[in-house]
Amino acid sequence: MRMALIDSNANVIEDTWLYPDTSHVPAGAVNFVIPFDVFTGVAAGCAVERPVGVLVTPQIASGQLAPYLDKIDLVVVQFAEPREIQGLSTAQALRQHHDFKGDIRALGNLLPDQRELLVKCGFSSIVTTENHPPDQWKAAMPGAALNGRPPRFEERDSKSAAR
């Protein structure tokens, strides 16, 4: 089942990209995401038709992507597990050191509580999973309704300081 795509504010947005491991072509999909190794083989020998999305694992360093960034519209970083930090470094370096302006998308096993960190590191969109649909990502945003939970420490401290 194809999951929803959310933006950096956890709003559901349309996904018109076709990922390499999908067996279902979404309506309106005209853009293709290809694995980085396939892309480099094609890009080295000829002009690449745009738009182009590239799928990378966290082990692919931003420096490996840098020579091709002028040909790429979307970088999809695939996470196998939530604790992988290399993908965060890749996104951050693409934004800060290589000035990449395109979409950087997180895909894989991620948790809604990581949304703020993903955005701070440069991710602009996230493909949600069945286990964590968009409403969970929205509920994890700072300032979301507390739903009966006690306020976080920083919320209590700011309320105490205001007295």
C-alpha positions in Angstrom: 0.0 0.0 0.0 1.3 3.4 -0.9 1.5 5.8 2.0 0.9 9.5 2.2 3.5 12.2 1.5 3.6 15.1 4.0 5.5 18.4 3.9 7.6 19.9 6.6 4.5 21.0 8.5 3.0 17.5 8.4 0.3 18.5 5.8 -0.6 15.8 3.3 0.6 16.8 -0.2 0.2 15.1 -3.6 3.0 12.7 -4.5 3.6 12.6 -8.3 6.8 10.6 -8.1 7.2 6.9 -8.9 9.6 5.1 -6.6 11.7 2.2 -7.9 10.3 -0.4 -5.5 6.6 0.3 -6.1 4.3 -2.0 -7.9 1.5 0.6 -8.1 1.8 3.6 -10.4 -0.2 6.5 -8.8 -2.5 8.5 -10.9 -0.6 11.5 -12.4 2.9 10.0 -11.7 5.1 11.4 -14.3 8.4 11.7 -12.4 10.6 8.8 -11.7 13.0 8.2 -8.8 16.0 6.1 -9.7 18.7 4.6 -7.5 21.8 6.7 -7.3 24.1 4.0 -8.9 21.8 3.7 -11.9 21.6 7.5 -12.2 25.4 8.0 -12.1 25.8 5.4 -14.9 23.2 7.2 -17.1 24.3 10.7 -16.2 27.9 10.1 -17.0 27.2 9.3 -20.6 24.4 11.5 -21.7 22.0 14.3 -20.9 19.3 13.4 -18.4 15.7 14.3 -19.0 14.2 16.3 -16.2 12.6 16.1 -13.7 14.8 13.5 -12.0 14.6 12.0 -8.6 17.5 10.0 -7.1 17.2 7.4 -4.3 20.1 7.2 -1.9 20.9 5.2 1.1 22.3 7.0 4.1 25.7 5.6 3.2 25.9 7.8 0.1 27.7 11.0 1.1 26.6 14.4 -0.1 29.9 14.8 -1.8 29.0 11.9 -4.1 25.8 13.7 -5.1 27.4 17.1 -5.4 28.6 16.8 -9.1 25.1 15.9 -10.2 23.0 18.3 -8.2 22.3 20.6 -11.1 20.6 17.6 -12.8 18.5 16.5 -9.8 15.1 17.8 -8.7 14.5 15.4 -5.8 16.8 13.5 -3.5 15.1 10.6 -1.6 17.0 9.4 1.4 15.9 5.9 2.4 16.1 5.0 6.1 16.2 1.3 7.1 15.8 2.2 10.8 14.9 5.3 12.8 18.3 5.6 14.5 20.3 6.0 11.2 21.9 9.4 11.5 23.9 9.3 8.2 20.8 10.3 6.3 20.4 13.4 8.5 24.0 14.4 7.7 23.4 13.9 4.0 20.4 16.2 4.0 22.1 18.8 6.1 25.2 18.9 3.9 23.1 19.1 0.7 21.4 22.2 2.1 24.3 23.9 3.9 27.4 23.0 1.9 26.0 22.3 -1.6 23.1 24.8 -1.6 20.7 22.2 -3.0 17.3 23.9 -3.4 15.3 20.9 -4.6 13.1 18.6 -2.5 14.9 16.3 0.0 12.5 13.5 1.0 12.8 11.0 3.9 11.5 7.5 3.1 11.5 4.5 5.3 11.3 3.5 8.9 11.0 6.8 10.7 9.0 8.0 13.7 6.7 11.1 14.0 8.8 12.4 16.9 11.7 12.8 14.4 9.8 15.3 12.2 11.4 18.4 13.8 14.9 17.0 13.5 14.3 15.9 9.9 13.2 19.4 9.0 16.1 21.1 10.8 18.5 18.9 8.9 17.0 19.9 5.5 14.2 17.4 4.7 11.3 19.1 3.0 9.0 16.1 2.7 8.4 12.7 4.3 6.8 9.5 3.0 4.8 8.2 5.9 4.4 4.5 6.8 1.4 2.4 7.6 2.5 2.3 11.3 2.7 6.1 11.4 0.1 7.8 9.2 0.0 11.6 8.7 -2.3 12.3 11.7 0.4 10.9 14.0 3.0 13.2 12.4 0.7 16.2 12.9 0.1 15.3 16.6 3.8 15.1 17.2 4.4 18.7 16.1 5.4 21.3 18.7 2.3 23.1 19.9 -0.1 20.2 19.0 -2.9 19.6 21.4 -1.6 17.8 24.5 -4.5 15.3 24.5 -4.5 14.9 28.3 -0.7 14.5 28.6 1.2 16.7 31.1 3.0 19.6 29.4 6.7 19.2 28.5 9.3 20.6 30.8 9.9 23.7 28.7 6.1 24.4 28.7 5.9 24.2 32.5 9.0 26.4 32.9 7.7 29.1 30.6 4.4 29.1 32.5 6.2 29.3 35.8 8.4 32.1 34.6 5.3 34.1 33.5 3.9 34.1 37.1 
